[in-house]
Amino acid sequence: MNKKSLFSVLAVLCIVASVAMYMIGKNSSHLSELKDFWWMPLPLGAISLLLASKRS
């Protein structure tokens, strides 16, 4: 697995995790912390996306 595909997969996982955290936290009062911190994986996803799109 090359670096471009690794960073692409990591970016997609971070974005999916962020959306899942928001959706789960929105519907459950016991898991409201997920809704409060849904944005935490996004910086890592953005950095990974930039590294994946970087030309070698």
PyMOL Python script that loads the backbone (N, CA, C, O; Angstrom):
from pymol import cmd

cmd.read_pdbstr("""\
ATOM      1  N   MET A   1       0.851  -1.170   0.000  1.00  0.00           N
ATOM      2  CA  MET A   1       0.000   0.000   0.000  1.00  0.00           C
ATOM      3  C   MET A   1       0.904   1.243   0.000  1.00  0.00           C
ATOM      4  O   MET A   1       1.757   1.411   0.871  1.00  0.00           O
ATOM      5  N   ASN A   2       0.695   2.092  -0.985  1.00  0.00           N
ATOM      6  CA  ASN A   2       1.523   3.292  -1.052  1.00  0.00           C
ATOM      7  C   ASN A   2       0.965   4.385  -0.140  1.00  0.00           C
ATOM      8  O   ASN A   2      -0.134   4.258   0.399  1.00  0.00           O
ATOM      9  N   LYS A   3       1.732   5.447   0.020  1.00  0.00           N
ATOM     10  CA  LYS A   3       1.357   6.505   0.959  1.00  0.00           C
ATOM     11  C   LYS A   3       0.091   7.242   0.535  1.00  0.00           C
ATOM     12  O   LYS A   3      -0.707   7.636   1.386  1.00  0.00           O
ATOM     13  N   LYS A   4      -0.102   7.431  -0.759  1.00  0.00           N
ATOM     14  CA  LYS A   4      -1.277   8.160  -1.228  1.00  0.00           C
ATOM     15  C   LYS A   4      -2.565   7.426  -0.860  1.00  0.00           C
ATOM     16  O   LYS A   4      -3.519   8.042  -0.386  1.00  0.00           O
ATOM     17  N   SER A   5      -2.591   6.125  -1.075  1.00  0.00           N
ATOM     18  CA  SER A   5      -3.795   5.368  -0.734  1.00  0.00           C
ATOM     19  C   SER A   5      -3.972   5.257   0.779  1.00  0.00           C
ATOM     20  O   SER A   5      -5.101   5.244   1.268  1.00  0.00           O
ATOM     21  N   LEU A   6      -2.882   5.177   1.515  1.00  0.00           N
ATOM     22  CA  LEU A   6      -2.972   5.120   2.970  1.00  0.00           C
ATOM     23  C   LEU A   6      -3.584   6.399   3.527  1.00  0.00           C
ATOM     24  O   LEU A   6      -4.477   6.335   4.372  1.00  0.00           O
ATOM     25  N   PHE A   7      -3.121   7.557   3.068  1.00  0.00           N
ATOM     26  CA  PHE A   7      -3.665   8.821   3.533  1.00  0.00           C
ATOM     27  C   PHE A   7      -5.105   9.027   3.051  1.00  0.00           C
ATOM     28  O   PHE A   7      -5.906   9.651   3.747  1.00  0.00           O
ATOM     29  N   SER A   8      -5.431   8.518   1.889  1.00  0.00           N
ATOM     30  CA  SER A   8      -6.809   8.618   1.403  1.00  0.00           C
ATOM     31  C   SER A   8      -7.756   7.808   2.279  1.00  0.00           C
ATOM     32  O   SER A   8      -8.833   8.285   2.635  1.00  0.00           O
ATOM     33  N   VAL A   9      -7.368   6.603   2.622  1.00  0.00           N
ATOM     34  CA  VAL A   9      -8.190   5.757   3.483  1.00  0.00           C
ATOM     35  C   VAL A   9      -8.328   6.384   4.863  1.00  0.00           C
ATOM     36  O   VAL A   9      -9.415   6.368   5.441  1.00  0.00           O
ATOM     37  N   LEU A  10      -7.244   6.936   5.397  1.00  0.00           N
ATOM     38  CA  LEU A  10      -7.298   7.582   6.700  1.00  0.00           C
ATOM     39  C   LEU A  10      -8.220   8.800   6.681  1.00  0.00           C
ATOM     40  O   LEU A  10      -8.961   9.027   7.638  1.00  0.00           O
ATOM     41  N   ALA A  11      -8.183   9.578   5.615  1.00  0.00           N
ATOM     42  CA  ALA A  11      -9.057  10.746   5.496  1.00  0.00           C
ATOM     43  C   ALA A  11     -10.523  10.328   5.443  1.00  0.00           C
ATOM     44  O   ALA A  11     -11.365  10.938   6.101  1.00  0.00           O
ATOM     45  N   VAL A  12     -10.828   9.311   4.678  1.00  0.00           N
ATOM     46  CA  VAL A  12     -12.211   8.829   4.577  1.00  0.00           C
ATOM     47  C   VAL A  12     -12.689   8.288   5.921  1.00  0.00           C
ATOM     48  O   VAL A  12     -13.825   8.542   6.321  1.00  0.00           O
ATOM     49  N   LEU A  13     -11.838   7.551   6.617  1.00  0.00           N
ATOM     50  CA  LEU A  13     -12.218   7.023   7.924  1.00  0.00           C
ATOM     51  C   LEU A  13     -12.485   8.138   8.928  1.00  0.00           C
ATOM     52  O   LEU A  13     -13.419   8.042   9.725  1.00  0.00           O
ATOM     53  N   CYS A  14     -11.684   9.181   8.898  1.00  0.00           N
ATOM     54  CA  CYS A  14     -11.893  10.310   9.816  1.00  0.00           C
ATOM     55  C   CYS A  14     -13.208  11.022   9.526  1.00  0.00           C
ATOM     56  O   CYS A  14     -13.928  11.394  10.453  1.00  0.00           O
ATOM     57  N   ILE A  15     -13.521  11.211   8.274  1.00  0.00           N
ATOM     58  CA  ILE A  15     -14.764  11.887   7.909  1.00  0.00           C
ATOM     59  C   ILE A  15     -15.974  11.024   8.275  1.00  0.00           C
ATOM     60  O   ILE A  15     -16.967  11.535   8.792  1.00  0.00           O
ATOM     61  N   VAL A  16     -15.893   9.734   8.010  1.00  0.00           N
ATOM     62  CA  VAL A  16     -16.989   8.825   8.359  1.00  0.00           C
ATOM     63  C   VAL A  16     -17.167   8.757   9.878  1.00  0.00           C
ATOM     64  O   VAL A  16     -18.294   8.734  10.372  1.00  0.00           O
ATOM     65  N   ALA A  17     -16.057   8.725  10.615  1.00  0.00           N
ATOM     66  CA  ALA A  17     -16.143   8.698  12.076  1.00  0.00           C
ATOM     67  C   ALA A  17     -16.782   9.969  12.603  1.00  0.00           C
ATOM     68  O   ALA A  17     -17.571   9.920  13.547  1.00  0.00           O
ATOM     69  N   SER A  18     -16.455  11.093  12.013  1.00  0.00           N
ATOM     70  CA  SER A  18     -17.020  12.358  12.447  1.00  0.00           C
ATOM     71  C   SER A  18     -18.528  12.400  12.222  1.00  0.00           C
ATOM     72  O   SER A  18     -19.280  12.821  13.101  1.00  0.00           O
ATOM     73  N   VAL A  19     -18.959  11.971  11.066  1.00  0.00           N
ATOM     74  CA  VAL A  19     -20.400  11.939  10.761  1.00  0.00           C
ATOM     75  C   VAL A  19     -21.113  10.947  11.676  1.00  0.00           C
ATOM     76  O   VAL A  19     -22.204  11.237  12.168  1.00  0.00           O
ATOM     77  N   ALA A  20     -20.517   9.793  11.909  1.00  0.00           N
ATOM     78  CA  ALA A  20     -21.129   8.796  12.790  1.00  0.00           C
ATOM     79  C   ALA A  20     -21.233   9.314  14.217  1.00  0.00           C
ATOM     80  O   ALA A  20     -22.244   9.090  14.882  1.00  0.00           O
ATOM     81  N   MET A  21     -20.207  10.001  14.693  1.00  0.00           N
ATOM     82  CA  MET A  21     -20.242  10.569  16.045  1.00  0.00           C
ATOM     83  C   MET A  21     -21.378  11.577  16.177  1.00  0.00           C
ATOM     84  O   MET A  21     -22.079  11.599  17.189  1.00  0.00           O
ATOM     85  N   TYR A  22     -21.557  12.403  15.163  1.00  0.00           N
ATOM     86  CA  TYR A  22     -22.623  13.403  15.214  1.00  0.00           C
ATOM     87  C   TYR A  22     -23.998  12.743  15.198  1.00  0.00           C
ATOM     88  O   TYR A  22     -24.877  13.114  15.976  1.00  0.00           O
ATOM     89  N   MET A  23     -24.181  11.777  14.324  1.00  0.00           N
ATOM     90  CA  MET A  23     -25.488  11.134  14.190  1.00  0.00           C
ATOM     91  C   MET A  23     -25.852  10.333  15.444  1.00  0.00           C
ATOM     92  O   MET A  23     -26.995  10.383  15.899  1.00  0.00           O
ATOM     93  N   ILE A  24     -24.902   9.607  15.995  1.00  0.00           N
ATOM     94  CA  ILE A  24     -25.176   8.813  17.197  1.00  0.00           C
ATOM     95  C   ILE A  24     -25.409   9.727  18.394  1.00  0.00           C
ATOM     96  O   ILE A  24     -26.317   9.486  19.190  1.00  0.00           O
ATOM     97  N   GLY A  25     -24.598  10.773  18.527  1.00  0.00           N
ATOM     98  CA  GLY A  25     -24.744  11.688  19.648  1.00  0.00           C
ATOM     99  C   GLY A  25     -26.005  12.523  19.583  1.00  0.00           C
ATOM    100  O   GLY A  25     -26.532  12.942  20.614  1.00  0.00           O
ATOM    101  N   LYS A  26     -26.492  12.768  18.379  1.00  0.00           N
ATOM    102  CA  LYS A  26     -27.710  13.565  18.205  1.00  0.00           C
ATOM    103  C   LYS A  26     -28.941  12.811  18.694  1.00  0.00           C
ATOM    104  O   LYS A  26     -29.880  13.417  19.210  1.00  0.00           O
ATOM    105  N   ASN A  27     -28.936  11.509  18.533  1.00  0.00           N
ATOM    106  CA  ASN A  27     -30.128  10.709  18.842  1.00  0.00           C
ATOM    107  C   ASN A  27     -30.146  10.145  20.256  1.00  0.00           C
ATOM    108  O   ASN A  27     -31.184   9.644  20.688  1.00  0.00           O
ATOM    109  N   SER A  28     -29.052  10.207  20.985  1.00  0.00           N
ATOM    110  CA  SER A  28     -28.991   9.597  22.310  1.00  0.00           C
ATOM    111  C   SER A  28     -28.583  10.627  23.358  1.00  0.00           C
ATOM    112  O   SER A  28     -27.581  11.326  23.200  1.00  0.00           O
ATOM    113  N   SER A  29     -29.362  10.712  24.417  1.00  0.00           N
ATOM    114  CA  SER A  29     -29.012  11.647  25.485  1.00  0.00           C
ATOM    115  C   SER A  29     -27.845  11.126  26.322  1.00  0.00           C
ATOM    116  O   SER A  29     -27.136  11.914  26.949  1.00  0.00           O
ATOM    117  N   HIS A  30     -27.639   9.821  26.339  1.00  0.00           N
ATOM    118  CA  HIS A  30     -26.537   9.242  27.098  1.00  0.00           C
ATOM    119  C   HIS A  30     -25.201   9.409  26.379  1.00  0.00           C
ATOM    120  O   HIS A  30     -24.146   9.348  27.012  1.00  0.00           O
ATOM    121  N   LEU A  31     -25.235   9.615  25.089  1.00  0.00           N
ATOM    122  CA  LEU A  31     -24.005   9.741  24.300  1.00  0.00           C
ATOM    123  C   LEU A  31     -23.866  11.142  23.718  1.00  0.00           C
ATOM    124  O   LEU A  31     -23.353  11.309  22.612  1.00  0.00           O
ATOM    125  N   SER A  32     -24.316  12.134  24.449  1.00  0.00           N
ATOM    126  CA  SER A  32     -24.272  13.501  23.929  1.00  0.00           C
ATOM    127  C   SER A  32     -22.841  14.023  23.775  1.00  0.00           C
ATOM    128  O   SER A  32     -22.615  14.991  23.050  1.00  0.00           O
ATOM    129  N   GLU A  33     -21.874  13.392  24.451  1.00  0.00           N
ATOM    130  CA  GLU A  33     -20.487  13.804  24.288  1.00  0.00           C
ATOM    131  C   GLU A  33     -20.003  13.604  22.851  1.00  0.00           C
ATOM    132  O   GLU A  33     -19.151  14.343  22.359  1.00  0.00           O
ATOM    133  N   LEU A  34     -20.561  12.599  22.195  1.00  0.00           N
ATOM    134  CA  LEU A  34     -20.188  12.379  20.796  1.00  0.00           C
ATOM    135  C   LEU A  34     -20.606  13.558  19.935  1.00  0.00           C
ATOM    136  O   LEU A  34     -19.865  13.963  19.039  1.00  0.00           O
ATOM    137  N   LYS A  35     -21.779  14.110  20.194  1.00  0.00           N
ATOM    138  CA  LYS A  35     -22.240  15.274  19.436  1.00  0.00           C
ATOM    139  C   LYS A  35     -21.393  16.503  19.764  1.00  0.00           C
ATOM    140  O   LYS A  35     -21.152  17.345  18.899  1.00  0.00           O
ATOM    141  N   ASP A  36     -20.944  16.603  21.015  1.00  0.00           N
ATOM    142  CA  ASP A  36     -20.134  17.750  21.413  1.00  0.00           C
ATOM    143  C   ASP A  36     -18.747  17.733  20.766  1.00  0.00           C
ATOM    144  O   ASP A  36     -18.182  18.791  20.490  1.00  0.00           O
ATOM    145  N   PHE A  37     -18.203  16.556  20.525  1.00  0.00           N
ATOM    146  CA  PHE A  37     -16.831  16.444  20.013  1.00  0.00           C
ATOM    147  C   PHE A  37     -16.765  15.788  18.634  1.00  0.00           C
ATOM    148  O   PHE A  37     -15.765  15.150  18.305  1.00  0.00           O
ATOM    149  N   TRP A  38     -17.813  15.936  17.827  1.00  0.00           N
ATOM    150  CA  TRP A  38     -17.841  15.312  16.503  1.00  0.00           C
ATOM    151  C   TRP A  38     -16.765  15.871  15.584  1.00  0.00           C
ATOM    152  O   TRP A  38     -16.354  15.198  14.639  1.00  0.00           O
ATOM    153  N   TRP A  39     -16.309  17.069  15.841  1.00  0.00           N
ATOM    154  CA  TRP A  39     -15.345  17.739  14.961  1.00  0.00           C
ATOM    155  C   TRP A  39     -13.900  17.298  15.214  1.00  0.00           C
ATOM    156  O   TRP A  39     -13.014  17.640  14.430  1.00  0.00           O
ATOM    157  N   MET A  40     -13.645  16.554  16.280  1.00  0.00           N
ATOM    158  CA  MET A  40     -12.273  16.192  16.640  1.00  0.00           C
ATOM    159  C   MET A  40     -11.521  15.405  15.549  1.00  0.00           C
ATOM    160  O   MET A  40     -10.339  15.680  15.344  1.00  0.00           O
ATOM    161  N   PRO A  41     -12.130  14.451  14.844  1.00  0.00           N
ATOM    162  CA  PRO A  41     -11.376  13.732  13.808  1.00  0.00           C
ATOM    163  C   PRO A  41     -11.149  14.544  12.524  1.00  0.00           C
ATOM    164  O   PRO A  41     -10.333  14.151  11.690  1.00  0.00           O
ATOM    165  N   LEU A  42     -11.852  15.657  12.356  1.00  0.00           N
ATOM    166  CA  LEU A  42     -11.776  16.409  11.098  1.00  0.00           C
ATOM    167  C   LEU A  42     -10.398  17.007  10.796  1.00  0.00           C
ATOM    168  O   LEU A  42      -9.982  16.959   9.638  1.00  0.00           O
ATOM    169  N   PRO A  43      -9.665  17.569  11.770  1.00  0.00           N
ATOM    170  CA  PRO A  43      -8.325  18.078  11.418  1.00  0.00           C
ATOM    171  C   PRO A  43      -7.389  16.986  10.896  1.00  0.00           C
ATOM    172  O   PRO A  43      -6.635  17.214   9.950  1.00  0.00           O
ATOM    173  N   LEU A  44      -7.436  15.807  11.507  1.00  0.00           N
ATOM    174  CA  LEU A  44      -6.612  14.705  11.015  1.00  0.00           C
ATOM    175  C   LEU A  44      -7.050  14.294   9.616  1.00  0.00           C
ATOM    176  O   LEU A  44      -6.213  13.985   8.767  1.00  0.00           O
ATOM    177  N   GLY A  45      -8.350  14.290   9.373  1.00  0.00           N
ATOM    178  CA  GLY A  45      -8.852  13.967   8.036  1.00  0.00           C
ATOM    179  C   GLY A  45      -8.426  14.990   7.004  1.00  0.00           C
ATOM    180  O   GLY A  45      -8.082  14.632   5.877  1.00  0.00           O
ATOM    181  N   ALA A  46      -8.445  16.272   7.381  1.00  0.00           N
ATOM    182  CA  ALA A  46      -8.034  17.328   6.449  1.00  0.00           C
ATOM    183  C   ALA A  46      -6.543  17.237   6.132  1.00  0.00           C
ATOM    184  O   ALA A  46      -6.137  17.381   4.979  1.00  0.00           O
ATOM    185  N   ILE A  47      -5.740  17.000   7.155  1.00  0.00           N
ATOM    186  CA  ILE A  47      -4.294  16.853   6.928  1.00  0.00           C
ATOM    187  C   ILE A  47      -4.016  15.641   6.059  1.00  0.00           C
ATOM    188  O   ILE A  47      -3.193  15.701   5.145  1.00  0.00           O
ATOM    189  N   SER A  48      -4.701  14.539   6.342  1.00  0.00           N
ATOM    190  CA  SER A  48      -4.510  13.324   5.541  1.00  0.00           C
ATOM    191  C   SER A  48      -4.942  13.538   4.094  1.00  0.00           C
ATOM    192  O   SER A  48      -4.304  13.036   3.168  1.00  0.00           O
ATOM    193  N   LEU A  49      -6.022  14.280   3.904  1.00  0.00           N
ATOM    194  CA  LEU A  49      -6.488  14.568   2.547  1.00  0.00           C
ATOM    195  C   LEU A  49      -5.476  15.427   1.796  1.00  0.00           C
ATOM    196  O   LEU A  49      -5.226  15.203   0.612  1.00  0.00           O
ATOM    197  N   LEU A  50      -4.900  16.402   2.478  1.00  0.00           N
ATOM    198  CA  LEU A  50      -3.864  17.223   1.848  1.00  0.00           C
ATOM    199  C   LEU A  50      -2.630  16.402   1.499  1.00  0.00           C
ATOM    200  O   LEU A  50      -2.051  16.579   0.427  1.00  0.00           O
ATOM    201  N   LEU A  51      -2.223  15.512   2.388  1.00  0.00           N
ATOM    202  CA  LEU A  51      -1.066  14.665   2.107  1.00  0.00           C
ATOM    203  C   LEU A  51      -1.343  13.673   0.979  1.00  0.00           C
ATOM    204  O   LEU A  51      -0.445  13.331   0.211  1.00  0.00           O
ATOM    205  N   ALA A  52      -2.594  13.214   0.884  1.00  0.00           N
ATOM    206  CA  ALA A  52      -2.950  12.286  -0.195  1.00  0.00           C
ATOM    207  C   ALA A  52      -2.955  12.982  -1.551  1.00  0.00           C
ATOM    208  O   ALA A  52      -2.644  12.368  -2.572  1.00  0.00           O
ATOM    209  N   SER A  53      -3.310  14.266  -1.558  1.00  0.00           N
ATOM    210  CA  SER A  53      -3.386  14.979  -2.833  1.00  0.00           C
ATOM    211  C   SER A  53      -2.054  15.629  -3.215  1.00  0.00           C
ATOM    212  O   SER A  53      -1.922  16.162  -4.316  1.00  0.00           O
ATOM    213  N   LYS A  54      -1.078  15.591  -2.325  1.00  0.00           N
ATOM    214  CA  LYS A  54       0.227  16.176  -2.596  1.00  0.00           C
ATOM    215  C   LYS A  54       0.926  15.403  -3.725  1.00  0.00           C
ATOM    216  O   LYS A  54       0.914  14.173  -3.764  1.00  0.00           O
ATOM    217  N   ARG A  55       1.516  16.145  -4.610  1.00  0.00           N
ATOM    218  CA  ARG A  55       2.241  15.496  -5.714  1.00  0.00           C
ATOM    219  C   ARG A  55       3.613  15.064  -5.252  1.00  0.00           C
ATOM    220  O   ARG A  55       4.308  15.802  -4.553  1.00  0.00           O
ATOM    221  N   SER A  56       3.996  13.869  -5.645  1.00  0.00           N
ATOM    222  CA  SER A  56       5.307  13.337  -5.253  1.00  0.00           C
ATOM    223  C   SER A  56       6.348  13.589  -6.297  1.00  0.00           C
ATOM    224  O   SER A  56       7.504  13.204  -6.122  1.00  0.00           O
TER     225      SER A  56
END
""", "prot")
cmd.dss("prot")
cmd.show_as("cartoon", "prot")
cmd.util.cbc("prot")
cmd.orient("prot")
